[in-house]
Structure formats: C-alpha cells, structure tokens
Amino acid sequence: MHILGKVLLWLCVLLLVPAAIWLSTKTLDVRHRWLSEVKSRQEKVEQQAQQLADARRRVTELENARQRLVHAWGDVWSAPNSRIQPGGTGALELGVGASSNLPQKTSDGREPTVYVFAEAPGQSQFLGQFSIADIQPTRAIARLNRRPYSQETDNWPAQGVYHVRSTLPENWLMTTANLQAQQAISDARVVDQRVQLENLAQQIKSSQATLDQRLAELNGNPDASADAREDVQDGLVKTVQKAEAARDSMLAEVDQFRRKMITTYNTLITTLQGNVEKVRLIEKTFENAAAAGSRSARSLAAPTLPLQTAGK
C-alpha cells in the first residue's frame, strides 16, 4: 500500500474511533434507559395485575354476598302510593301488582305470603307478614296474617312507599316470632290487669257505699222520718254520747248514795260501839252490886243510863 494510503487510513481510524466510542456510549445509554423503562413497565404491569386480581376477588366476594342477601331476603318490589285500608283490620292496598311479578294464588288456592316494610326518610318500619288476598295488574290487597294488636295500625304510615319482600332471613323470622310471642304474653297480662283493675274499682265502689252507710249510721240521717229511732235520726255517735252522759249522771248519783251510805255506816258503827261500852258498864255495875250484898234497895236499883240511837 502506498504510504499516502496508509496515512489516510490511520487518519480515518483516528477520526472514526471517537465517533464510534461516542455512538457506542449513546447506544449503551439508550439501551440502559430502555431496559429501565421496560423494568418499570413490567413492575407496573405486575402491580396492576395484582390489583386486578384483588379487584376480581373483591368483586367475587361482593357478588357472593349479594347472592346470599338475595337468597336470604328474596325478591323485593317497590310499592309506591300504598295506603292502609280503613277499619283497623290490618289490610293494605299495595301499589304493585301482577304486572311486576308479585306472587299470586297457587293452583290449590293458597294465598302467597309477603313481608311489608314502610319506608320513610332515613328509616324503615317492619309492618309484618301479609297474605296477598286480591291482586290486579298494578294493585294488590294484602291482609295481615294475625289479628292486629291494640292501636297497632295507628302507628303505620297512612300512605307512602312500601317495600314488599318475598322472604326474610331466618334470624329475622325467629326474632319476629319471639317478639310476637312476648307481645301476646304482654297483651294477656294487660287484659288480666284490666280485669283486676275493674274488680278493684268495683270493690272500692262497694267499700265506698259501705263506708257511706256506716258514716250515715254514725252521724245520723237528718232526712229520716219523724217516727224513726233516735239512733237513726241522730246517729250512733250522738246516741252513744247521750247514753254516756246519762250513765255519767247516774254514776254521779250512785257515788253520792255510796258516800252517804258510807257516812251512815260509820255513824252506825260508832253508835253501836258506844252502846256496847254502856252495856259493859251496866254489867260491871250489877256485878259490883251483887258482890257487896249489903246495899240498900235503892242501891240494888241500878241506875239507868239512856241508850243512844244511831239517829241522834
């Protein structure tokens, strides 16, 4: 090769090597950026795949929960413009009918049962279990399966939106049955207490009549006839007071007689004792006269002393 060719070749090499090195560096840098981007995208894809799997699992769980709720609560119908029928019998006029696939009578004539809720803003009121007695395309008559409690229908919304369900969860049915049993027991107790209250009121009335009669007997009857007894006219209280006054007067008189008798008795005893002493004195005088024996006839005649009497 000619020397000039060699020189030109080396010059080309010297010029192309830096360019190749620069291009290689750029290529490696681009490759590194692409690899980093690919790795970041792969991580995002994996993360999104995990999120998608979690979302699918959550959707599956929610769908299963929805299916369980649907199975537990059954079908539901919204019945707008529903109202209570008058009379307090527990009958409802529902704003939904056969056109909405509301259950109808079976072939053997049995009436289907539904559960009705009255909806209000922010709350829901359970009305009970009803039987579909009469169904039309857009209306239906539902009757409560039991006798309404006292003033129960007064607490129901007169009209509005009702929700009708074909079934309820088992725990709701058990709770409802327990509450209805407790309500029946409470109603029976209320009836017993009312009967007992009426009996007590009758006893109070009878006792009051007896008390009035006793008070009339005690205080008297100013409207009694003129020929009625004194205790009937004046009452037992005044009659007893008069009897006690008469008794006190008689006791005072008896006390006077008793004191006079005691005084007379003491006077009699004193007189008797004085007479006894005088008798003893006379006897002693006679004994002395008999012992002397020589007294004169005048001495023999014993002196007589006058005897005292109780009246002097």
C-alpha positions in Angstrom: 0.0 0.0 0.0 1.2 3.5 -0.8 2.4 5.5 2.2 -0.2 8.1 1.5 -3.0 5.5 1.7 -1.7 4.3 5.0 -1.6 7.8 6.3 -5.2 8.4 5.1 -6.2 5.1 6.6 -4.8 6.0 10.0 -6.4 9.4 9.8 -9.8 7.8 9.1 -9.2 5.4 12.0 -8.3 8.3 14.3 -11.4 10.2 13.2 -13.8 7.3 13.3 -12.8 5.8 16.7 -14.0 8.7 18.8 -17.2 8.8 16.8 -17.7 5.1 17.3 -16.9 5.4 21.0 -19.5 8.3 21.3 -22.0 6.3 19.4 -21.4 3.2 21.5 -21.8 5.3 24.6 -25.0 6.8 23.4 -26.3 3.4 22.3 -25.5 1.9 25.8 -27.2 4.9 27.4 -30.3 4.5 25.3 -30.2 0.7 25.9 -30.0 1.3 29.7 -32.9 3.8 29.6 -35.0 1.3 27.6 -34.1 -1.5 29.9 -35.0 0.7 33.0 -38.3 1.7 31.3 -39.1 -1.9 30.4 -38.4 -3.0 34.0 -40.5 -0.2 35.4 -43.3 -1.1 33.0 -43.0 -4.7 34.0 -43.3 -3.8 37.6 -46.3 -1.6 36.9 -47.9 -4.4 34.9 -47.3 -6.9 37.7 -48.6 -4.4 40.3 -51.7 -3.7 38.1 -52.1 -7.5 37.6 -52.1 -7.9 41.4 -54.6 -5.1 41.8 -56.7 -6.6 39.1 -56.7 -9.9 40.9 -57.6 -8.3 44.2 -60.4 -6.4 42.5 -61.7 -9.5 40.9 -61.5 -11.4 44.2 -63.4 -8.4 45.9 -66.0 -8.4 43.1 -66.4 -12.2 43.5 -66.9 -11.7 47.3 -69.4 -8.9 46.8 -71.3 -10.9 44.3 -71.4 -13.9 46.6 -72.6 -11.6 49.4 -75.2 -10.2 47.1 -76.3 -13.6 46.1 -76.6 -14.6 49.8 -78.6 -11.4 50.6 -80.8 -12.1 47.6 -81.3 -15.7 48.8 -82.0 -14.6 52.4 -84.2 -11.6 51.6 -85.7 -12.9 48.4 -87.2 -10.7 45.7 -88.2 -7.2 46.5 -90.9 -4.9 45.0 -91.2 -1.2 45.5 -94.9 -0.3 46.0 -95.4 3.5 45.7 -98.8 5.1 46.6 -99.6 2.4 49.0 -102.1 3.0 51.8 -103.8 1.4 54.8 -107.4 0.3 54.3 -109.8 1.8 56.9 -111.3 -0.2 59.7 -108.2 -1.2 61.6 -108.2 -4.7 60.2 -104.6 -4.7 59.2 -105.3 -4.7 55.4 -103.1 -2.8 53.0 -103.6 -1.6 49.4 -100.2 -2.0 47.7 -99.1 0.0 44.7 -97.7 -3.1 42.9 -99.4 -6.0 41.2 -99.3 -8.9 38.9 -97.5 -6.9 36.1 -94.5 -6.7 38.4 -94.5 -10.5 39.0 -95.9 -10.1 42.5 -96.8 -13.7 43.8 -100.3 -14.8 43.0 -102.5 -17.6 44.4 -101.3 -21.1 43.8 -103.2 -23.7 41.9 -104.6 -25.2 45.1 -105.9 -21.7 46.2 -103.3 -20.9 48.8 -102.6 -17.2 49.2 -98.8 -16.3 48.9 -97.2 -14.5 51.9 -95.0 -11.5 51.7 -93.3 -9.2 54.2 -94.1 -5.5 54.0 -91.9 -2.6 55.1 -93.0 1.1 55.3 -90.2 3.3 54.0 -89.6 6.8 55.4 -86.6 9.1 55.1 -83.7 7.6 56.9 -85.7 4.7 58.4 -87.7 1.6 57.6 -90.7 0.2 59.7 -91.5 -3.5 59.5 -95.3 -4.0 59.4 -95.5 -7.8 59.4 -96.3 -10.8 57.3 -99.2 -10.4 54.9 -101.2 -12.6 52.6 -102.0 -11.5 49.0 -105.8 -11.7 49.0 -106.6 -9.9 45.8 -104.2 -9.0 43.1 -104.6 -6.8 40.0 -102.1 -5.8 37.3 -100.9 -2.7 39.2 -102.6 -3.0 42.6 -102.9 -5.7 45.3 -104.8 -6.1 48.6 -102.6 -7.6 51.4 -104.1 -8.7 54.8 -102.1 -9.2 58.0 -101.8 -12.9 58.9 -102.7 -12.3 62.5 -105.0 -10.1 64.4 -103.6 -6.6 64.8 -102.5 -5.6 68.3 -104.3 -2.8 70.1 -103.7 0.5 68.3 -101.0 -1.1 66.1 -102.3 0.2 62.8 -102.4 3.7 64.3 -98.6 3.7 64.2 -98.4 2.7 60.5 -97.9 5.4 57.8 -101.3 6.1 56.3 -99.8 6.2 52.8 -96.5 6.3 51.0 -93.8 4.0 49.6 -93.9 0.4 50.9 -91.4 -2.3 50.1 -92.6 -5.9 49.6 -90.2 -8.8 50.1 -90.9 -12.5 49.4 -88.9 -13.8 52.4 -86.8 -12.8 55.3 -83.6 -14.2 56.9 -84.0 -17.0 59.3 -82.8 -14.9 62.3 -85.3 -12.2 61.4 -88.1 -14.7 61.4 -87.0 -16.2 64.7 -86.7 -12.7 66.2 -90.1 -11.7 64.9 -91.7 -14.8 66.3 -90.1 -14.3 69.7 -91.3 -10.6 69.7 -94.8 -11.6 68.7 -94.9 -14.3 71.5 -93.7 -11.7 74.0 -96.4 -9.2 72.7 -99.1 -11.9 73.1 -98.0 -12.6 76.7 -97.9 -8.9 77.4 -101.4 -8.4 75.9 -102.7 -11.2 78.1 -101.1 -9.7 81.1 -102.7 -6.3 80.2 -106.1 -7.9 79.9 -105.7 -9.6 83.3 -104.5 -6.4 84.9 -107.5 -4.6 83.4 -109.9 -7.2 84.8 -108.2 -7.0 88.1 -108.4 -3.2 88.0 -112.1 -3.4 87.2 -112.6 -5.7 90.1 -110.6 -3.4 92.4 -112.7 -0.5 91.2 -115.9 -2.4 91.9 -114.6 -3.3 95.3 -113.7 0.3 96.0 -117.1 1.4 94.9 -118.7 -1.2 97.2 -116.4 -0.3 100.0 -117.3 3.4 99.5 -121.0 2.6 99.6 -120.5 0.6 102.8 -118.4 3.5 104.2 -121.1 5.9 103.4 -123.7 3.7 105.1 -121.5 3.4 108.2 -120.9 7.1 108.3 -124.7 7.7 107.9 -125.2 5.3 110.8 -122.6 7.1 112.9 -123.6 10.7 112.0 -127.3 10.2 111.6 -129.8 11.0 108.8 -131.4 14.4 109.0 -133.9 13.4 106.3 -135.1 10.4 108.3 -138.9 10.2 109.1 -140.2 11.5 112.4 -141.1 8.1 113.7 -137.6 6.7 113.1 -135.5 5.6 116.0 -133.3 8.1 117.8 -130.1 6.4 116.6 -131.3 6.7 113.0 -132.1 10.4 113.3 -129.2 11.5 115.5 -126.7 8.7 114.6 -124.8 6.3 116.8 -122.3 8.9 117.9 -124.8 11.3 119.4 -126.8 8.4 120.8 -123.8 6.9 122.4 -122.8 10.4 123.7 -126.3 10.8 125.2 -126.1 7.3 126.8 -122.7 8.1 128.2 -124.0 11.4 129.6 -126.9 9.6 131.2 -124.6 6.9 132.5 -122.2 9.6 133.9 -125.1 11.3 135.7 -126.3 8.0 137.1 -122.8 7.1 138.2 -122.5 10.5 139.9 -125.8 9.9 141.7 -124.7 6.4 142.7 -121.4 7.9 144.0 -123.4 10.3 146.2 -125.5 7.5 147.6 -122.4 5.4 148.2 -120.7 8.2 150.1 -123.9 8.8 152.1 -124.1 5.1 152.8 -120.5 5.0 154.0 -121.1 8.0 156.3 -124.3 6.4 157.7 -122.5 3.1 158.1 -119.6 4.8 160.0 -122.1 6.6 162.3 -123.9 3.3 162.9 -120.7 1.6 163.9 -119.7 4.4 166.2 -123.2 4.3 167.9 -123.0 0.5 168.3 -119.6 0.8 169.8 -120.9 3.4 172.3 -123.9 1.3 173.3 -121.6 -1.7 173.8 -119.5 0.3 176.1 -122.5 1.4 178.1 -123.8 -2.2 178.3 -120.5 -3.3 179.6 -120.5 -0.5 182.2 -124.0 -1.6 183.3 -122.9 -5.2 183.6 -120.0 -4.2 185.7 -122.2 -2.1 188.0 -124.5 -5.1 188.5 -121.6 -7.4 189.3 -120.3 -4.9 191.9 -123.7 -4.7 193.5 -124.1 -8.4 193.8 -120.7 -8.8 195.3 -121.4 -6.2 198.0 -124.7 -7.8 199.0 -125.4 -5.2 201.7 -126.6 -2.4 199.7 -129.9 -1.0 200.1 -132.8 -1.4 197.9 -132.0 1.9 196.4 -128.5 0.7 195.7 -129.9 -2.5 194.2 -131.9 -0.5 191.8 -129.2 0.0 189.2 -129.0 3.4 187.6 -130.4 3.5 184.2 -128.5 5.4 181.6 -130.2 6.4 178.4 -129.1 4.4 175.3 -128.1 6.4 172.3 -129.6 5.7 168.9 -127.9 6.0 165.6 -130.2 8.8 164.6 -129.2 11.1 167.5 
